Amino acid sequence: MQNSPPPTAQGASPPFLRIAGSFADAVAPADFPSAVLRWRNQRWADETGLGGLTDEAWLDHFARFTPLPANLPQPLAMRYHGHQFGTYNPQLGDGRGFLFAQLRDRTGRLLDLGTKGSGQTPWSRQGDGRLTLKGGIREILAASYLEALGVNTSKAFSLIETGEQLSRNDEPSPTRSSVLVRLSHSHVRFGTFQRCAWLEDKESLAQLVDYCISEFFPGADDPDMARKASNLLESIAIATGRMIGQWMAAGFVHGVMNTDNFNITGETFDFGPWRFLPVSDPNFTAAYFDAQGLYRFGRQPVQGGWALQQLASSMLLLADAENLARSLIPYEAAYRESFIAHTHALLGLKPGQDEAGNLAFLQSFYGWMTQSKASWPQTFFDWFGGAVSDARAAASPQAGLYADTGFEPVRAALKDRETERPERLNHPYFKRPAPVSLLIAEVEALWDPIAEADDWSAFSAKTDHIEEARRALAL
């Protein structure tokens, strides 16, 4: 085990430094009274060259934020604006986080290490810049589960308890504090572009477009800036459509789909009051403060399109409205194709060749799910592999639902589909009576022993079960 990592950007300066002067403010991390390592993502640490860090060195870099070698010399709080529940807010930015480092994985892909709960910044407003320990645990669980389900997502990288007592209006206080480090392909948000448009800063907007194409979408490059901006928008629209299609198949409700909570690479991040559906319900709303159901489950595809329209508007300084509107057209197809593909993937099936037939299958399957109120996670688990899982489904806790005549059209459609990699059913995970799930009552039950007795065993068992599912599904 080593005490400090090797340079992580192949000897080059972190790319974000090229534009940092226009898009970020150098900040100092909070000085926490203590640092107790609660969780480290060893698998992703290995992928990024940090797997050999001792726990002592890990705390040094991810609690005290000593810079990584050959990396950002100082944390950078990123500037952005955004629409929050439809209302534009120019008073945003990283209020309790910063960009700490940029790494490369084994394939050379650029990755950001960003923080949550690392202290106040110029954008904190009235906030304390801190994160509750419970909030950090919730993000680990959500990101890990989404990754296991094959959803494009940021990864929780590190969680360190920091020894402070925090007061929050929406949970029992005082409560324990933490600092989280998140790994993501990009922390550039839709709201990063919106800020440039608000300031009418064409030069910085062009600089941002160049950075995003160079590092994330090289296929969008073009000698003409207007075409370049339109190409970038199209790439972002496709990535966003794919992500939301995956959300819908996984039964994931993000909760707060503000434009500052979308990043350009189509990764789930900025977890707030997220939920996973217990049963199919298009009107399910995750956030207690979303009284109008603006971000309810069934509206997520529409909201994703609306957010992309705001992103397009922010690029009017560089390209004309007609070309930008044309760049948004692929969003719906990307969403639809992703929803089809990911539903089949989570059922361990190969999609049919005909899109109309695939859509008819989805209508039948999800229509039955909504009507029957079958458990969302149990149903996908029971029928993983399709017809070859008939006996498994017959032994399910909800086998009675499958015996009902209303299920017969779904059963027939499942039999019409070919199993994808049937050998996965030999994994011990599929010998269990029930799948791993992450319903809100389960999350609360994991927190209670930690809060009451510092007992992390239930949390560890849940993360182990999630990892078992990731290996079994192999998506």
JOTA-V296427 format. One line per field, one symbol per residue. ss: DSSP state (@ for helix, = for strand, . for the rest). psi: psi as a letter, one per 20 degrees, with the letter a starting at -180 (. if undefined). burial: + if it has 16 or more other ideal C-beta (glycine too) atoms within 10 Angstrom, else -. A space follows every 50 residues. Layout:
ss: ???
psi: ???
burial: ???
//
This chain:
ss: .=............@@@@.@@@@===.........=====.@@@@@@... ..=.@@@@@@@@.............===...===..===.........== ====.....=======..............==@@@@@@@@@@@@@@@@.. ..=.============........==========....=@@@@@@@@@@. .@@@@@@@@@@@@@@..@@@....@@@@@@@@@@@@@@@@@@@@@@@@@@ .==.....@@@.=....=......==..=.................@@@@ @@@@@@@@@@@@@@......@@@@@@@@.@@@@@@@@@@@@@@@@@..=. ....@@@@@@@@@@@@@@@@@@..=@@@@@@@...@@@@@@@@@....@@ @@@.@@@@@@@@@@@...=..@@@@@.@@@@........@@@@@@@@@@@ @@@...@@@@@@@@@@@@@@@@@..
psi: pqhqrrqjkkiqqphhhhjhhijrpprpqqnqhrooohpqnhghghhjjj hjprhghghghjgilpqqqkapiqqopqpraqpolippojkarnikrroh rprpahijppqqoqrpkjrqrijhdjrijrpqhghgghhgggggggghjj ppqrpphqpppjjqpqpqhjrpqqrqrrpqpqpqhqjprhighhggggil nhghghggggghgghhmhiiqqhphghgggggggghgghgggghhgghhi kpoggnlqiijprijlpprlpdlqqppgrpohjpphphjmhikhkrgiig gghghghhhhgghijihhrqhghghhiigigghggghgggghgggijkqp qrhphghghhggggghgggggikqpghhghghjpichijghghhjqhkhh hiiqhhighggghhhiqppomhihiiqhhjiqhqrqrlqhhgghhhhghg hhjkojggghhghhgghggghghl.
burial: ----+--++----+-+--++-++++-+-++-+--++-++++--++-++++ +-+---+++++++-+--+-+++--+++++++++-----+--+++++++++ +++++----++++++++++++-++---+++++++++++++++++++++++ ++++++++++++-+-+--------+++++++++++++++++++++++--- ---++++++++++-+++--+------++++++++++++++++++++++++ +++++++++++++++++++++++++++++++--++++--+---+++++++ +-++++++++++-++-+++---++--++-++--++++++++++++++++- ++-----+--++-+++-++--+-++++++++++++++++--++--+-+-- ++----+--++-++--+-++---++---++----++++----+--++--+ --------+--++-++-+++-++-+
//
